[in-house]
Amino acid sequence: MPQFDKIKIPADGKRIAWKGDALEIPDYPIIPVIEGDGIGPDIMRAARRVLDAAVKKIYGGLKKIAWMDIYAGDSAAARYAGNVLPDETVAAIQYYHVSLKGPLTTPVGGGFRSLNVSLRQMMDLYACVRPVNYFAGVPSPVRAPQKMDVVIFRENTEDVYAGIEWAEGSPEAVKVIQFLKDTFGTSIRIDSGIGIKPISITGTKRLVRMAIQYAIKHDRPSVTIVHKGNIMKFTEGAFRDWGYEVAREEFADQTITEDELWSKHDSKIPSGKIVIKDRIADSMLQQILTRTDEYDVIATPNLNGDYLSDACAAQVGGLGLAPGANIGDKVALFEATHGTAPKYANQDKVNPSSVLLSGVMMFEHLGWQEAADAVVAAVGKTIRQKKVTYDLARLMGDIDPLKTSEYATAIIANIT
Ligand code: NAP
């Protein structure tokens, strides 16, 4: 067990542990929580109130989250002599296995690109999981937003977002350009910046495996591999091929390909089977608009997933309602998908739904499905009552917005 300096372990909680292949969830699980910078304290306070109220309502006193504050970003700098990502924060996330996190400021000109990316990479949280579905009453730019119901599994550790790049004119960029020219005869303009896009069998297969396992567990009819393999054959194209390989080699009894669906099953999905299909990324971005309900679980390399996650979220009313999680083999970190919106910090104004619904995903991960369902139903009812924060109020028209804390209170009142 790690020794902590500033982190206080809640006396009434117990650690979530792994027992074989399954998480062992105590009734009072210790959940480390990073409040976050900017609007983080406002939204996390509201989310914790709602999550606690749901657990109390659903389980009486039998279950309870034992929140354990841990620190990153501004809250860490104040306590750890300027260190924005203390070792004990990382140790706590690893040791306790399931954590919740608010948004963190990306330090400008620091030694790393982003605290969020650092956390994912340090703990090998290789899948960024983003469910996107619609709450009735939320203003949407499309005619049938209710058709959107996807869960995106976006690879988190590879592709261009692995961050291997060199600035134009840097000795490294010049050296790489020269090396490629001397060794392979390539001609890259000398005034180019260079980025490396690695996609591996290991990174691809574990991501697609997680997506297929999710589809099986949640009775989803299809998994779509989204790639740009027509242009990038040995990275994106390989992602598609290795994705199909996982399905064929590890899930032969549970999956069929789209080709087989047409050629052998007269386009009717046989019971108990999941269809594995693939789409080229540009086509997928139009398909998700025009044939929204044909897509369920999506597995994609990092950059496609980045575009697709936000495009899907936009169809159902934007990022304010979009939850997310970063998941590895042992550790899961649930987090708001938006940033710190610093201009709204400490105004009790913004929408806490993203981090709240990330908490719902966390409940599902713990197997607390009844509490998860209760929060989703209460959020839906609150929005239908037009009790919303400023962001949705301004889109809905003539509505007085609620404060963050008032919105949380309204949701709590709707938990049944
Ligand atoms: P942002 O913080 O997401 O804010 C952009 C705009 O989105 C806000 O001005 C606001 O729009 C709207 N918004 C964001 N969160 C909202 C909420 N909870 N409720 C209602 N509206 C919300 O993006 P940013 O300004 O580009 O980034 C600020 C900082 O956050 C940066 O340091 C960035 O690196 C960091 N960031 C962190 C994460 C993360 O921790 N995962 C993710 C993204 C960005 P209006 O102005 O129109 O009201």
Boltz pocket constraint, residues with backbone or C-beta under 6 A from the ligand:
constraints:
  - pocket:
      binder: B
      contacts: [[A, 39], [A, 43], [A, 102], [A, 103], [A, 104], [A, 105], [A, 106], [A, 107], [A, 116], [A, 320], [A, 335], [A, 336], [A, 337], [A, 338], [A, 339], [A, 340], [A, 341], [A, 342], [A, 350], [A, 351], [A, 352], [A, 353], [A, 354], [A, 391]]
      max_distance: 6.0
